[in-house]
């Protein structure tokens, strides 16, 4: 039986990744940080889509105004995830940062793998090892996100019928 990657406790949720998973995710986070800061990778366009499809000038004006705060928010979320990897318990804000960051990593990888309802073709034996590794990372991050959501949902107070 697979070991859970998150545990709920009195101080919040703790990250229980193995050392290799922890260091691997830390390396991926650093690579993602560099991609965010450089902003030149075509797969990063998913994070700044056109907001006015027929008005490129208006879209550019929007991103001139919004890109800086969004970048700061993503970088702050990365720092929170790194703190969780280092052992800091996750409060509600940190859980949100983890979910956003894991989802952003999956969006980026999904773009590089061309994941889509009709276009995605998982790697097969004989495919390029780098593509297979990216697919495995994409799947692993999805599982990690799923486990975090399940753990966080278990810490919610019971709802009401109101």
C-alpha positions as CSV (number, residue, x, y, z in Angstrom):
1,X,0.0,0.0,0.0
2,X,1.3,3.4,-1.0
3,X,2.3,5.8,1.8
4,X,0.4,9.0,2.0
5,X,2.3,12.1,1.1
6,X,0.5,14.4,3.5
7,X,-0.6,14.0,7.1
8,X,-3.1,16.0,9.1
9,X,-2.0,17.1,12.6
10,X,-2.7,19.7,15.3
11,X,-0.4,22.3,13.7
12,X,-1.7,21.8,10.1
13,X,-0.8,19.4,7.3
14,X,2.7,18.1,7.1
15,X,4.5,16.9,4.0
16,X,5.7,13.3,4.3
17,X,7.5,12.9,1.0
18,X,10.5,10.6,0.9
19,X,13.9,12.4,0.6
20,X,14.3,11.6,-3.1
21,X,10.8,12.9,-3.8
22,X,11.5,16.0,-1.7
23,X,14.7,16.8,-3.5
24,X,13.2,16.0,-6.9
25,X,10.3,18.3,-6.3
26,X,12.6,21.1,-5.0
27,X,14.6,20.8,-8.3
28,X,11.4,21.0,-10.4
29,X,10.3,24.1,-8.4
30,X,13.6,25.8,-9.0
31,X,13.3,25.1,-12.8
32,X,9.7,26.4,-12.8
33,X,10.8,29.5,-11.0
34,X,13.4,30.2,-13.7
35,X,10.8,29.6,-16.4
36,X,8.4,32.1,-14.7
37,X,11.2,34.7,-14.4
38,X,12.5,34.3,-17.9
39,X,9.0,34.2,-19.5
40,X,10.3,33.0,-22.8
41,X,9.2,29.4,-22.9
42,X,6.3,29.0,-25.4
43,X,4.6,26.6,-23.0
44,X,4.4,29.4,-20.5
45,X,1.9,31.2,-22.7
46,X,-0.8,29.2,-20.9
47,X,-0.2,31.5,-17.9
48,X,-0.8,34.7,-19.9
49,X,-3.4,33.9,-22.5
50,X,-5.0,36.6,-24.6
51,X,-7.8,38.1,-22.7
52,X,-9.3,40.0,-25.7
53,X,-9.1,37.6,-28.6
54,X,-9.9,40.2,-31.2
55,X,-8.2,43.1,-29.6
56,X,-4.4,42.4,-29.2
57,X,-3.7,45.9,-27.9
58,X,-6.3,45.6,-25.1
59,X,-4.9,42.2,-24.3
60,X,-1.3,43.5,-24.1
61,X,-2.4,46.4,-22.0
62,X,-4.1,44.1,-19.5
63,X,-1.0,41.9,-19.2
64,X,1.2,45.0,-18.8
65,X,-0.9,45.8,-15.8
66,X,-1.6,42.3,-14.4
67,X,1.6,40.3,-15.2
68,X,3.7,41.7,-12.3
69,X,1.3,41.0,-9.5
70,X,0.5,37.5,-10.8
71,X,4.2,36.7,-11.1
72,X,4.8,37.9,-7.6
73,X,1.9,35.7,-6.4
74,X,3.3,32.6,-8.1
75,X,6.8,33.2,-6.8
76,X,5.4,33.7,-3.2
77,X,3.5,30.4,-3.6
78,X,6.7,28.7,-4.7
79,X,8.4,29.9,-1.5
80,X,5.5,28.6,0.6
81,X,5.8,25.2,-1.1
82,X,9.6,25.2,-0.5
83,X,8.9,25.9,3.2
84,X,6.5,23.0,3.4
85,X,9.2,20.8,1.8
86,X,11.6,22.0,4.5
87,X,9.1,20.8,7.2
88,X,6.9,23.8,7.9
89,X,3.3,22.7,8.6
90,X,0.7,23.8,6.0
91,X,-2.0,26.1,7.2
92,X,-4.9,27.0,4.9
93,X,-2.9,29.6,3.0
94,X,0.0,27.1,2.4
95,X,-2.4,24.4,1.3
96,X,-3.8,26.8,-1.3
97,X,-0.3,27.7,-2.4
98,X,0.6,24.0,-2.8
99,X,-2.5,23.3,-4.8
100,X,-2.0,26.3,-7.1
101,X,1.7,25.5,-7.6
102,X,1.1,21.8,-8.3
103,X,-1.6,22.7,-10.7
104,X,0.6,25.2,-12.4
105,X,3.4,22.7,-12.8
106,X,0.9,20.2,-14.3
107,X,-0.5,22.9,-16.7
108,X,3.1,23.7,-17.9
109,X,3.9,20.0,-18.3
110,X,0.6,19.4,-20.0
111,X,1.4,22.0,-22.6
112,X,4.9,20.5,-23.2
113,X,3.2,17.1,-23.6
114,X,0.3,18.5,-25.6
115,X,-2.2,17.0,-23.2
116,X,-5.7,17.6,-24.5
117,X,-8.9,15.6,-24.8
118,X,-8.2,14.6,-28.4
119,X,-4.5,15.0,-28.7
120,X,-2.8,13.4,-25.8
121,X,-0.9,10.2,-26.5
122,X,1.0,8.8,-23.5
123,X,4.5,7.7,-24.1
124,X,5.1,4.1,-25.2
125,X,8.2,1.9,-25.0
126,X,10.8,3.3,-27.4
127,X,9.7,6.9,-27.0
128,X,12.2,9.5,-26.0
129,X,13.2,9.1,-22.3
130,X,12.8,12.8,-21.6
131,X,9.2,12.8,-22.8
132,X,8.4,9.6,-20.7
133,X,10.0,11.2,-17.7
134,X,7.9,14.4,-18.1
135,X,4.8,12.3,-18.4
136,X,5.7,10.4,-15.2
137,X,6.2,13.7,-13.5
138,X,2.9,15.0,-14.8
139,X,1.1,11.9,-13.4
140,X,3.0,12.0,-10.1
141,X,2.1,15.7,-9.6
142,X,-1.5,14.8,-10.3
143,X,-1.4,12.1,-7.6
144,X,0.3,14.5,-5.2
145,X,-2.4,17.1,-5.8
146,X,-5.1,14.5,-5.3
147,X,-3.6,13.4,-2.0
148,X,-3.3,17.0,-0.8
149,X,-6.9,17.7,-1.7
150,X,-8.1,14.5,0.1
151,X,-6.1,15.3,3.2
152,X,-7.2,19.0,3.3
153,X,-10.8,17.9,2.8
154,X,-10.5,15.6,5.8
155,X,-9.6,18.6,7.9
156,X,-12.7,20.6,7.0
157,X,-15.4,21.0,9.6
158,X,-18.7,19.2,8.8
159,X,-20.9,21.2,6.5
160,X,-24.5,22.1,7.1
161,X,-27.6,22.0,5.1
162,X,-28.1,25.8,5.1
